[in-house]
């Protein structure tokens, strides 16, 4: 986030400190549940000597479900729309594993938003709007929630904690937070296993 908001000095200081700590413990593989961390550790840390295998939690869960290590027992049929995070989708071209997981939830019906995959709209957090004030009539998270609501979902699924915060705020602003749940892919798997 520091780098995205223009504080390169802070970003480099923090990155070097984290890399030193990882290297001190001989870290080889890192599992993350945050696309921002995924992108930073995988694509930016190598600039500072931090070279690791980075696995997103959705990819790991998909492998575990496919191999039968996490059995899908039951899931109350729900209409689900998936919001592609910027740093998991467009920045790293990862679109399928979250959708494959949703497809394995018994009774779930995936409904794509008009703007999905590489044309998905940012929730605002990737551009730093999580920490800045936007004009009330131009809030990116509310625009994205409006797109999600066009699919008439019971659940908006995400794979990013930043997106979670932004879209929950958008659901509240639209007055539908009691009707439409926002859940991380990991939470959906937990409910169905």
Contact map, one row per residue, 1 for C-alpha under 8 A:
1111100000100000000000000000000000000000000000000000000000000000000000000000000000000000000000000000000000000000000000000000000100000000000000000000000000000000000000000000000000000000000000000
1111111101100000000000000000000000000000000000000000000000000000000000000000000000000000000000000000000000000000000000000000000000000000000000000000000000000000000000000000000000000000000000000
1111111101100000000000000000000000000000000000000000000000000000000000000000000000000000000000000000000000000000000000000000000000000000000000000000000000000000000000000000000000000000000000000
1111111000000000000000000000000000000000000000000000000000000000000000000000000000000000000000000000000000000000000000000000011100000000000000000000000000000000000000000000000000000000000000000
1111111000000000000000000000000000000000000000000000000000000000000000000000000000000000000000000000000000000000000000000000001100000000000000000000000000000000000000000000000000000000000000000
0111111100000000000000000000000000000000000000000000000000000000000000000000000000000000000000000000000000000000000000000000000000000000000000000000000000000000000000000000000000000000000000000
0111111111100000000000000000000000000000000000000000000000000000000000000000000000000000000000000000000000000000000000000000000000000000000000000000000000000000000000000000000000000000000000000
0110011111110000000000000000000000000000000000000000000000000000000000000000000000000000000000000000000000000000000000000000000000000000000000000000000000000000000000000000000000000000000000000
0000001111111000000000000000000000000000000000000000000000000000000000000000000000000000000000000000000000000000000000000000000000000000000000000000000000000000000000000000000000000000000000000
0110001111111100000000000000000000000000000000000000000000000000000000000000000000000000000000000000000000000000000000000000000000000000000000000000000000000000000000000000000000000000000000000
1110001111111110000000000000000000000000000000000000000000000000000000000000000000000000000000000000000000000000000000000000000000000000000000000000000000000000000000000000000000000000000000000
0000000111111111000000000000000000000000000000000000000000000000000000000000000000000000000000000000000000000000000000000000000000000000000000000000000000000000000000000000000000000000000000000
0000000011111111100000000000000000000000000000000000000000000000000000000000000000000000000000000000000000000000000000000000000000000000000000000000000000000000000000000000000000000000000000000
0000000001111111110000000000000000000000000000000000000000000000000000000000000000000000000000000000000000000000000000000000000000000000000000000000000000000000000000000000000000000000000000000
0000000000111111111000000000000000000000000010010000000000000000000000000000000000000000000000000000000000000000000000000000000000000000000000000000000000000000000000000000000000000000000000000
0000000000011111111100000000000000000000000000010000000000000000000000000000000000000000000000000000000000000000000000000000000000000000000000000000000000000000000000000000000000000000000000000
0000000000001111111110000000000000000000000000000000000000000000000000000000000000000000000000000000000000000000000000000000000000000000000000000000000000000000000000000000000000000000000000000
0000000000000111111111000000000000000000000000000000000000000000000000000000000000000000000000000000000000000000000000000000000000000000000000000000000000000000000000000000000000000000000000000
0000000000000011111111100000000000000000000010011100000000000000000000000000000000000000000000000000000000000000000000000000000000000000000000000000000000000000000000000000000000000000000000000
0000000000000001111111110000000000000000000000000000000000000000000000000000000000000000000000000000000000000000000000000000000000000000000000000000000000000000000000000000000000000000000000000
0000000000000000111111111000000000000000000000000000000000000000000000000000000000000000000000000000000000000000000000000000000000000000000000000000000000000000000000000000000000000000000000000
0000000000000000011111111110000000000000000000000000000000000000000000000000000000000000000000000000000000000000000000000000000000000000000000000000000000000000000000000000000000000000000000000
0000000000000000001111111110000000000000000000000100000000000000000000000000000000000000000000000000000000000000000000000000000000000000000000000000000000000000000000000000000000000000000000000
0000000000000000000111111110000000000000000000000000000000000000000000000000000000000000000000000000000000000000000000000000000000000000000000000000000000000000000000000000000000000000000000000
0000000000000000000011111110000000000000000000000000000000000000000000000000000000000000000000000000000000000000000000000000000000000000000000000000000000000000000000000000000000000000000000000
0000000000000000000001111111000000000000000000000000000000000000000000000000000000000000000000000000000000000000000000000000000000000000000000000000000000000000000000000000000000000000000000000
0000000000000000000001111111110000000000000000000001000000000000000000000000000000000000000000000000000000000000000000000000000000000000000000000000000000000000000000000000000000000000000000000
0000000000000000000000000111110000000000000000000011100000000000000000000000000000000000000000000000000000000000000000000000000000000000000000000000000000000000000000000000000000000000000000000
0000000000000000000000000011111000000000000000000001111000000000000000000000000000000000000000000000000000000000000000000000000000000000000000000000000000000000000000000000000000000000000000000
0000000000000000000000000011111100000000000000000001111000000000000000000000000000000000000000000000000000000000000000000000000000000000000000000000000000000000000000000000000000000000000000000
0000000000000000000000000000111110000000000000000000011110000000000000000000000000000000000000000000000000000000000000000000000000000000000000000000000000000000000000000000000000000000000000000
0000000000000000000000000000011111101100000000000000011110000000000000000000000000000000000000000000000000000000000000000000000000000000000000000000000000000000000000000000000000000000000000000
0000000000000000000000000000001111101100000000000000000111000000000000000000000000000000000000000000000000000000000000000000000000000000000000000000000000000011100000000000000000000000000000000
0000000000000000000000000000000111111100000000000000000100000000000000000000000000000000000000000000000000000000000000000000000000000000000000000000000000000011110000000000000000000000000000000
0000000000000000000000000000000111111110000000000000000100000000000000000000000000001111000000000000000000000000000000000000000000000000000000000000000000000011000000000000000000000000000000000
0000000000000000000000000000000001111111000000000000000000000000000000000000000000000011000000000000000000000000000000000000010000000000000000000000000000000001000000000000000000000000000000000
0000000000000000000000000000000111111111100000000000000000000000000000000000000000000000000000000000000000000000000000000000000000000000000000000000000000000000000000000000000000000000000000000
0000000000000000000000000000000111111111110000000000011100000000000000000000000000000011000000000000000000000000000000000000000000000000000000000000000000000000000000000000000000000000000000000
0000000000000000000000000000000000111111111100000000000000000000000000000000000000000011001100000000000000000000000000000000000000000000000000000000000000000000000000000000000000000000000000000
0000000000000000000000000000000000011111111110000000000000000000000000000000000000000000000000000000000000000000000000000000000000000000000000000000000000000000000000000000000000000000000000000
0000000000000000000000000000000000001111111111000101010000000000000000000000000000000000000000000000000000000000000000000000000000000000000000000000000000000000000000000000000000000000000000000
0000000000000000000000000000000000000111111111000011110000000000000000000000000000000000000000000000000000000000000000000000000000000000000000000000000000000000000000000000000000000000000000000
0000000000000000000000000000000000000011111111000000000000000000000000000000000000000000000000000000000000000000000000000000000000000000000000000000000000000000000000000000000000000000000000000
0000000000000000000000000000000000000011111111110000000000000000000000000000000000000000000000000000000000000000000000000000000000000000000000000000000000000000000000000000000000000000000000000
0000000000000010001000000000000000000001111111111110000000000000000000000000000000000000000000000000000000000000000000000000000000000000000000000000000000000000000000000000000000000000000000000
0000000000000000000000000000000000000000111111111110000000000000000000000000000000000000000000000000000000000000000000000000000000000000000000000000000000000000000000000000000000000000000000000
0000000000000000000000000000000000000000000111111100000000000000000000000000000000000000000000000000000000000000000000000000000000000000000000000000000000000000000000000000000000000000000000000
0000000000000011001000000000000000000000000111111100000000000000000000000000000000000000000000000000000000000000000000000000000000000000000000000000000000000000000000000000000000000000000000000
0000000000000000001000000000000000000000000011111110000000000000000000000000000000000000000000000000000000000000000000000000000000000000000000000000000000000000000000000000000000000000000000000
0000000000000000001000100000000000000000100011111111000000000000000000000000000000000000000000000000000000000000000000000000000000000000000000000000000000000000000000000000000000000000000000000
0000000000000000000000000001000000000000010011001111100000000000000000000000000000000000000000000000000000000000000000000000000000000000000000000000000000000000000000000000000000000000000000000
0000000000000000000000000011110000000000110000000111110000000000000000000000000000000000000000000000000000000000000000000000000000000000000000000000000000000000000000000000000000000000000000000
0000000000000000000000000001110000000000010000000011111000000000000000000000000000000000000000000000000000000000000000000000000000000000000000000000000000000000000000000000000000000000000000000
0000000000000000000000000000111100000100110000000001111100000000000000000000000000000000000000000000000000000000000000000000000000000000000000000000000000000000000000000000000000000000000000000
0000000000000000000000000000111100000100000000000000111110110000000000000000000000000000000000000000000000000000000000000000000000000000000000000000000000000000000000000000000000000000000000000
0000000000000000000000000000001111100100000000000000011111110000000000000000000000000000000000000000000000000000000000000000000000000000000000000000000000000000000000000000000000000000000000000
0000000000000000000000000000001110000000000000000000001111111000000000000000000000000000000000000000000000000000000000000000000000000000000000000000000000000000000000000000000000000000010000000
0000000000000000000000000000000010000000000000000000000111111100000000000000000000000000000000001100100000000000000000000000000000000000000000000000000000000010000000000000000000000000110000000
0000000000000000000000000000000000000000000000000000001111111110000000000000000000000000000000001100000000000000000000000000000000000000000000000000000000000000000000000000000000000000000000000
0000000000000000000000000000000000000000000000000000001111111111000000000000000000000000000000000000000000000000000000000000000000000000000000000000000000000000000000000000000000000000000000000
0000000000000000000000000000000000000000000000000000000011111111100001000000000000000000000000000000100000000000000000000000000000000000000000000000000000000000000000000000000000000000010000000
0000000000000000000000000000000000000000000000000000000001111111110000000000000000000000000000001101100000000000000000000000000000000000000000000000000000000000000000000000000000000000000000000
0000000000000000000000000000000000000000000000000000000000111111111000000000000000000000000000000000000000000000000000000000000000000000000000000000000000000000000000000000000000000000000000000
0000000000000000000000000000000000000000000000000000000000011111111111000000000000000000000000000000000000000000000000000000000000000000000000000000000000000000000000000000000000000000000000000
0000000000000000000000000000000000000000000000000000000000001111111111110000000000000000000000000000100000000000000000000000000000000000000000000000000000000000000000000000000000000000000000000
0000000000000000000000000000000000000000000000000000000000000111111110000000000000000000000000000000000000000000000000000000000000000000000000000000000000000000000000000000000000000000000000000
0000000000000000000000000000000000000000000000000000000000000011111111000000000000000000000000000000000000000000000000000000000000000000000000000000000000000000000000000000000000000000000000000
0000000000000000000000000000000000000000000000000000000000000001111111100000000000000000000000000000000000000000000000000000000000000000000000000000000000000000000000000000000000000000000000000
0000000000000000000000000000000000000000000000000000000000000001111111100000000000000000000000000000000000000000000000000000000000000000000000000000000000000000000000000000000000000000000000000
0000000000000000000000000000000000000000000000000000000000001001101111110000000000000000000000000000000000000000000000000000000000000000000000000000000000000000000000000000000000000000000000001
0000000000000000000000000000000000000000000000000000000000000000100111111000000000000000000000000000000000000000000000000000000000000000000000000000000000000000000000000000000000000000000000001
0000000000000000000000000000000000000000000000000000000000000000100001111100000000000000000000000000000111000000000000000000000000000000000000000000000000000000000000000000000000000000000010011
0000000000000000000000000000000000000000000000000000000000000000000000111110000000000000000000000000000001000000000000000000000000000000000000000000000000000000000000000000000000000000000000011
0000000000000000000000000000000000000000000000000000000000000000000000011111000000000000000000000000000011000000000000000000000000000000000000000000000000000000000000000000000000000000000000011
0000000000000000000000000000000000000000000000000000000000000000000000001111100000000000000000000000000011110000000000000000000000000000000000000000000000000000000000000000000000000000000000110
0000000000000000000000000000000000000000000000000000000000000000000000000111110000000000000000000000000001110000000000000000000000000000000000000000000000000000000000000000000000000000000000000
0000000000000000000000000000000000000000000000000000000000000000000000000011111000000000000000000000000001111000000000000000000000000000000000000000000000000000000000000000000000000000000000000
0000000000000000000000000000000000000000000000000000000000000000000000000001111100000000000000000000000000111000000000000000000000000000000000000000000011100000000000000000000000000000000000000
0000000000000000000000000000000000000000000000000000000000000000000000000000111110000000000000000000000000011110000000000000000000000000000000000000000111100000000000000000000000000000000000000
0000000000000000000000000000000000000000000000000000000000000000000000000000011111000000000000000000000000011110000000000000000000000000000000000000000011111000000000000000000000000000000000000
0000000000000000000000000000000000000000000000000000000000000000000000000000001111100000000000000000000000000111100000000000000000000000000000000001001010111000000000000000000000000000000000000
0000000000000000000000000000000000000000000000000000000000000000000000000000000111110000000000000010000000000111100000000000000000000000000000000000000000011100000000000000000000000000000000000
0000000000000000000000000000000000000000000000000000000000000000000000000000000011111000000000000000000000000000100100010000000000000000000000000001000000011110000000000000000000000000000000000
0000000000000000000000000000000000000000000000000000000000000000000000000000000001111101100000100000000000000000000110010000000000000000000000000000000000000110000000000000000000000000000000000
0000000000000000000000000000000000100000000000000000000000000000000000000000000000111111110000000000000000000000000000000110000000000000000000000000000000000111001000000000000000000000000000000
0000000000000000000000000000000000100000000000000000000000000000000000000000000000011111111000000000000000000000000000010100010000000000000000000000000000000000000000000000000000000000000000000
0000000000000000000000000000000000110110000000000000000000000000000000000000000000001111111100000000000000000000000000000000010000000000000000000000000000000000000000000000000000000000000000000
0000000000000000000000000000000000110110000000000000000000000000000000000000000000011111111111100000000000000000000000000000000000000000000000000000000000000000000000000000000000000000000000000
0000000000000000000000000000000000000000000000000000000000000000000000000000000000011111111111100000000000000000000011000000000000000000000000000000000000000000000000000000000000000000000000000
0000000000000000000000000000000000000000000000000000000000000000000000000000000000001111111111000000000000000000000011000000000000000000000000000000000000000000000000000000000000000000000000000
0000000000000000000000000000000000000010000000000000000000000000000000000000000000000111111110000000000000000000000000000000000000000000000000000000000000000000000000000000000000000000000000000
0000000000000000000000000000000000000010000000000000000000000000000000000000000000000011111111000000000000000000000000000000000000000000000000000000000000000000000000000000000000000000000000000
0000000000000000000000000000000000000000000000000000000000000000000000000000000000000001111111100000000000000000000001000000000000000000000000000000000000000000000000000000000000000000000000000
0000000000000000000000000000000000000000000000000000000000000000000000000000000000000001110111111000000000000000000000000000000000000000000000000000000000000000000000000000000000000000000000000
0000000000000000000000000000000000000000000000000000000000000000000000000000000000010001100011111110000000000000000010000000000000000000000000000000000000000000000000000000000000000000000000000
0000000000000000000000000000000000000000000000000000000000000000000000000000000000000000000001111111000000000000000000000000000000000000000000000000000000000000000000000000000000000000000000000
0000000000000000000000000000000000000000000000000000000001100100000000000000000000000000000001111111100000000000000000000000000000000000000000000000000000000000000000000000000000000000000000000
0000000000000000000000000000000000000000000000000000000001100100000000000000000000000000000000111111110000000000000000000000000000000000000000000000000000000010000000000000000000000000100000000
0000000000000000000000000000000000000000000000000000000000000000000000000000000001000000000000111111111000000100000000000000000000000000000000000000000000000000000000000000000000000000000000000
0000000000000000000000000000000000000000000000000000000000000100000000000000000000000000000000011111111100000000000000000000000000000000000000000000000000000000000000000000000000000000000000000
0000000000000000000000000000000000000000000000000000000001001100100000000000000000000000000000001111111110000000000000000000000000000000000000000000000000000000000000000000000000000000100010000
0000000000000000000000000000000000000000000000000000000000000000000000000000000000000000000000000111111110010100000000000000000000000000000000000000000000000000000000000000000000000000100000000
0000000000000000000000000000000000000000000000000000000000000000000000000000000000000000000000000011111111011100000000000000000000000000000000000000000000000000000000000000000000000000000000000
0000000000000000000000000000000000000000000000000000000000000000000000010000000000000000000000000001111111010000000000000000000000000000000000000000000000000000000000000000000000000000000000000
0000000000000000000000000000000000000000000000000000000000000000000000010110000000000000000000000000111111110000000000000000000000000000000000000000000000000000000000000000000000000000000010010
0000000000000000000000000000000000000000000000000000000000000000000000011111100000000000000000000000001111110000000000000000000000000000000000000000000000000000000000000000000000000000000000010
0000000000000000000000000000000000000000000000000000000000000000000000000011110000000000000000000000000011111000000000000000000000000000000000000000000000000000000000000000000000000000000000000
0000000000000000000000000000000000000000000000000000000000000000000000000011111100000000000000000000011111111100000000000000000000000000000000000000000000000000000000000000000000000000000000000
0000000000000000000000000000000000000000000000000000000000000000000000000000111100000000000000000000001000111110000000000000000000000000000000000000000000000000000000000000000000000000000000000
0000000000000000000000000000000000000000000000000000000000000000000000000000001111000000000000000010011000011111000000000000000000000000000000000000000000000000000000000000000000000000000000000
0000000000000000000000000000000000000000000000000000000000000000000000000000001111000000000000000000000000001111100000000000000000000000000000000000001010000000000000000000000000000000000000000
0000000000000000000000000000000000000000000000000000000000000000000000000000000011000000000000000000000000000111110100000000000000000000000000000000001000000000000000000000000000000000000000000
0000000000000000000000000000000000000000000000000000000000000000000000000000000011100000000000000000000000000011111100000000000000000000000000000011011000000000000000000000000000000000000000000
0000000000000000000000000000000000000000000000000000000000000000000000000000000000000000000000000000000000000001111100000000000000000000000000000010000000000000000000000000000000000000000000000
0000000000000000000000000000000000000000000000000000000000000000000000000000000000000000000000000000000000000000111110111000000000000000000000000010000000000000000000000000000000000000000000000
0000000000000000000000000000000000000000000000000000000000000000000000000000000000110000000000000000000000000001111111111000000000000000000000000000000000000000000000000000000000000000000000000
0000000000000000000000000000000000000000000000000000000000000000000000000000000000010000110000100000000000000000001111110000000000000000000000000000000000000000000000000000000000000000000000000
0000000000000000000000000000000000000000000000000000000000000000000000000000000000000000110010000000000000000000000111110000000000000000000000000000000000000000000000000000000000000000000000000
0000000000000000000000000000000000000000000000000000000000000000000000000000000000000000000000000000000000000000001111111000000000000000000000000000000000000000000000000000000000000000000000000
0000000000000000000000000000000000000000000000000000000000000000000000000000000000110100000000000000000000000000001111111100000000000000000000000000000000000000000000000000000000000000000000000
0000000000000000000000000000000000000000000000000000000000000000000000000000000000000000000000000000000000000000001100111110000000000000000000010000000000000000000000000000000000000000000000000
0000000000000000000000000000000000000000000000000000000000000000000000000000000000001100000000000000000000000000000000011111111000000000000110010000000000000000000000000000000000000000000000000
0000000000000000000000000000000000000000000000000000000000000000000000000000000000001000000000000000000000000000000000001111110000000000000110010000000000000000001001100000000000000000000000000
0000000000000000000000000000000000000000000000000000000000000000000000000000000000000000000000000000000000000000000000000111111111000000000110000000000000000000001001000000000000000000000000000
0000000000000000000000000000000000000000000000000000000000000000000000000000000000000000000000000000000000000000000000000111111111100000000000000000000000000000011001000000000000000000000000000
0001000000000000000000000000000000010000000000000000000000000000000000000000000000000110000000000000000000000000000000000111111110000000000000000000000000000000010000000000000000000000000000000
0001100000000000000000000000000000000000000000000000000000000000000000000000000000000000000000000000000000000000000000000101111110000000000000000000000000000000000000000000000000000000000000000
1001100000000000000000000000000000000000000000000000000000000000000000000000000000000000000000000000000000000000000000000001111111110000000000000000000000000000000000000000000000000000000000000
0000000000000000000000000000000000000000000000000000000000000000000000000000000000000000000000000000000000000000000000000001111111111100000000000000000000000000000000000000000000000000000000000
0000000000000000000000000000000000000000000000000000000000000000000000000000000000000000000000000000000000000000000000000001100111110000000000000000000000000000010001000000000000000000000000000
0000000000000000000000000000000000000000000000000000000000000000000000000000000000000000000000000000000000000000000000000000100111111000000000000000000000000000000000000000000000000000000000000
0000000000000000000000000000000000000000000000000000000000000000000000000000000000000000000000000000000000000000000000000000000111111100000000000000000000000000000000000000000000000000000000000
0000000000000000000000000000000000000000000000000000000000000000000000000000000000000000000000000000000000000000000000000000000010111110000000000000000000000000000000000000000000000000000000000
0000000000000000000000000000000000000000000000000000000000000000000000000000000000000000000000000000000000000000000000000000000010011111011000000000000000000000000000000000000000000000000000000
0000000000000000000000000000000000000000000000000000000000000000000000000000000000000000000000000000000000000000000000000000000000001111111000000000000000000000000000000000000000000000000000000
0000000000000000000000000000000000000000000000000000000000000000000000000000000000000000000000000000000000000000000000000000000000000111111000000000000000000000000000000000000000000000000000000
0000000000000000000000000000000000000000000000000000000000000000000000000000000000000000000000000000000000000000000000000000000000000011111000000000000000000000000000000000000000000000000000000
0000000000000000000000000000000000000000000000000000000000000000000000000000000000000000000000000000000000000000000000000000000000000111111101100000000000000000000000000000000000000000000000000
0000000000000000000000000000000000000000000000000000000000000000000000000000000000000000000000000000000000000000000000000000000000000111111111100000000000000000000000000000000000000000000000000
0000000000000000000000000000000000000000000000000000000000000000000000000000000000000000000000000000000000000000000000000111000000000000011111110000000000000000000000000000000000000000000000000
0000000000000000000000000000000000000000000000000000000000000000000000000000000000000000000000000000000000000000000000000111000000000000001111111000000000000000000001101100000000000000000000000
0000000000000000000000000000000000000000000000000000000000000000000000000000000000000000000000000000000000000000000000000000000000000000011111111100000000000000000000101110110000000000000000000
0000000000000000000000000000000000000000000000000000000000000000000000000000000000000000000000000000000000000000000000000000000000000000011111111110000000000000000000000000000000000000000000000
0000000000000000000000000000000000000000000000000000000000000000000000000000000000000000000000000000000000000000000000001110000000000000000111111111000000000000000000100100000000000000000000000
0000000000000000000000000000000000000000000000000000000000000000000000000000000000000000000000000000000000000000000000000000000000000000000011111111100000000000000000100110000000000000000000000
0000000000000000000000000000000000000000000000000000000000000000000000000000000000000000000000000000000000000000000000000000000000000000000001111111110000000000000000000000000000000000000000000
0000000000000000000000000000000000000000000000000000000000000000000000000000000000000000000000000000000000000000111000000000000000000000000000111111111000000000000000000000000000000000000000000
0000000000000000000000000000000000000000000000000000000000000000000000000000000010100000000000000000000000000000100000000000000000000000000000011111111110010000000000000000000000000000000000000
0000000000000000000000000000000000000000000000000000000000000000000000000000000000000000000000000000000000000000000000000000000000000000000000001111111110000000000000000000000000000000000000000
0000000000000000000000000000000000000000000000000000000000000000000000000000000000000000000000000000000000000000100000000000000000000000000000000111111100000000000000000000000000000000000000000
0000000000000000000000000000000000000000000000000000000000000000000000000000000010000000000000000000000000000011100000000000000000000000000000000011111110000000000000000000000000000000000000000
0000000000000000000000000000000000000000000000000000000000000000000000000000001000000000000000000000000000000000000000000000000000000000000000000001111111000000000000000000000000000000000000000
0000000000000000000000000000000000000000000000000000000000000000000000000000011110000000000000000000000000000010000000000000000000000000000000000001101111110000000000000000000000010000000000000
0000000000000000000000000000000000000000000000000000000000000000000000000000011100000000000000000000000000000000000000000000000000000000000000000000000111110000000000000000000000111000000000000
0000000000000000000000000000000000000000000000000000000000000000000000000000011110000000000000000000000000000000000000000000000000000000000000000000000011111000000000000000000000011110000000000
0000000000000000000000000000000000000000000000000000000000000000000000000000000111100000000000000000000000000000000000000000000000000000000000000001000011111100000000000000000000011110000000000
0000000000000000000000000000000000000000000000000000000000000000000000000000000111100000000000000000000000000000000000000000000000000000000000000000000000111110000000000000000000000111100000000
0000000000000000000000000000000000000000000000000000000000000000000000000000000001111000000000000000000000000000000000000000000000000000000000000000000000011111001100000000000000000111100000000
0000000000000000000000000000000011100000000000000000000001000000000000000000000000111000000000000100000000000000000000000000000000000000000000000000000000001111101000000000000000000001110000000
0000000000000000000000000000000011110000000000000000000000000000000000000000000000001000000000000000000000000000000000000000000000000000000000000000000000000111111100000000000000000001000000000
0000000000000000000000000000000011000000000000000000000000000000000000000000000000000000000000000000000000000000000000000000000000000000000000000000000000000011111110000000000000000001000000000
0000000000000000000000000000000001000000000000000000000000000000000000000000000000000000000000000000000000000000000000000000110001000000000000000000000000000001111111000000000000000000000000000
0000000000000000000000000000000000000000000000000000000000000000000000000000000000001000000000000000000000000000000000000011100000000000000000000000000000000111111111100000000000000000000000000
0000000000000000000000000000000000000000000000000000000000000000000000000000000000000000000000000000000000000000000000000000000000000000000000000000000000000101111111110000000000000111000000000
0000000000000000000000000000000000000000000000000000000000000000000000000000000000000000000000000000000000000000000000000000000000000000000000000000000000000000111111111000000000000000000000000
0000000000000000000000000000000000000000000000000000000000000000000000000000000000000000000000000000000000000000000000000011100001000000000010000000000000000000011111111100000000000000000000000
0000000000000000000000000000000000000000000000000000000000000000000000000000000000000000000000000000000000000000000000000010000000000000000011011000000000000000001111111110000000000100000000000
0000000000000000000000000000000000000000000000000000000000000000000000000000000000000000000000000000000000000000000000000000000000000000000000000000000000000000000111111111000010000100000000000
0000000000000000000000000000000000000000000000000000000000000000000000000000000000000000000000000000000000000000000000000000000000000000000011000000000000000000000011111111100000000000000000000
0000000000000000000000000000000000000000000000000000000000000000000000000000000000000000000000000000000000000000000000000000000000000000000011011000000000000000000001111111110000000000000000000
0000000000000000000000000000000000000000000000000000000000000000000000000000000000000000000000000000000000000000000000000000000000000000000001001000000000000000000000111111111110010000000000000
0000000000000000000000000000000000000000000000000000000000000000000000000000000000000000000000000000000000000000000000000000000000000000000000000000000000000000000000011111111110000000000000000
0000000000000000000000000000000000000000000000000000000000000000000000000000000000000000000000000000000000000000000000000000000000000000000001000000000000000000000000001111111100000000000000000
0000000000000000000000000000000000000000000000000000000000000000000000000000000000000000000000000000000000000000000000000000000000000000000001000000000000000000000000000111111110000000000000000
0000000000000000000000000000000000000000000000000000000000000000000000000000000000000000000000000000000000000000000000000000000000000000000000000000000000000000000000000011111111000000000000000
0000000000000000000000000000000000000000000000000000000000000000000000000000000000000000000000000000000000000000000000000000000000000000000000000000000000000000000000000011111111110000000000000
0000000000000000000000000000000000000000000000000000000000000000000000000000000000000000000000000000000000000000000000000000000000000000000000000000000000000000000000010011011111111000000000000
0000000000000000000000000000000000000000000000000000000000000000000000000000000000000000000000000000000000000000000000000000000000000000000000000000000000000000000000000000001111111000000000000
0000000000000000000000000000000000000000000000000000000000000000000000000000000000000000000000000000000000000000000000000000000000000000000000000000000001000000000000000000000111111000000000000
0000000000000000000000000000000000000000000000000000000000000000000000000000000000000000000000000000000000000000000000000000000000000000000000000000000011110000000000000010000111111100000000000
0000000000000000000000000000000000000000000000000000000000000000000000000000000000000000000000000000000000000000000000000000000000000000000000000000000001110000000000000000000011111110000000000
0000000000000000000000000000000000000000000000000000000000000000000000000000000000000000000000000000000000000000000000000000000000000000000000000000000000111100000100110000000000011111000000000
0000000000000000000000000000000000000000000000000000000000000000000000000000000000000000000000000000000000000000000000000000000000000000000000000000000000111100000100000000000000001111101100000
0000000000000000000000000000000000000000000000000000000000000000000000000000000000000000000000000000000000000000000000000000000000000000000000000000000000001111100100000000000000000111111100000
0000000000000000000000000000000000000000000000000000000001000000000000000000000000000000000000000100110000000000000000000000000000000000000000000000000000001110000000000000000000000011111110000
0000000000000000000000000000000000000000000000000000000011001000000000000000000000000000000000000000000000000000000000000000000000000000000000000000000000000010000000000000000000000001111111000
0000000000000000000000000000000000000000000000000000000000000000000000000000000000000000000000000000000000000000000000000000000000000000000000000000000000000000000000000000000000000011111111100
0000000000000000000000000000000000000000000000000000000000000000000000000000000000000000000000000000000000000000000000000000000000000000000000000000000000000000000000000000000000000011111111110
0000000000000000000000000000000000000000000000000000000000000000000000010000000000000000000000000000100010000000000000000000000000000000000000000000000000000000000000000000000000000000111111111
0000000000000000000000000000000000000000000000000000000000000000000000000000000000000000000000000000000000000000000000000000000000000000000000000000000000000000000000000000000000000000011111111
0000000000000000000000000000000000000000000000000000000000000000000000000010000000000000000000000000000000000000000000000000000000000000000000000000000000000000000000000000000000000000001111111
0000000000000000000000000000000000000000000000000000000000000000000000011110000000000000000000000000000011000000000000000000000000000000000000000000000000000000000000000000000000000000000111111
0000000000000000000000000000000000000000000000000000000000000000000001111100000000000000000000000000000000000000000000000000000000000000000000000000000000000000000000000000000000000000000011111
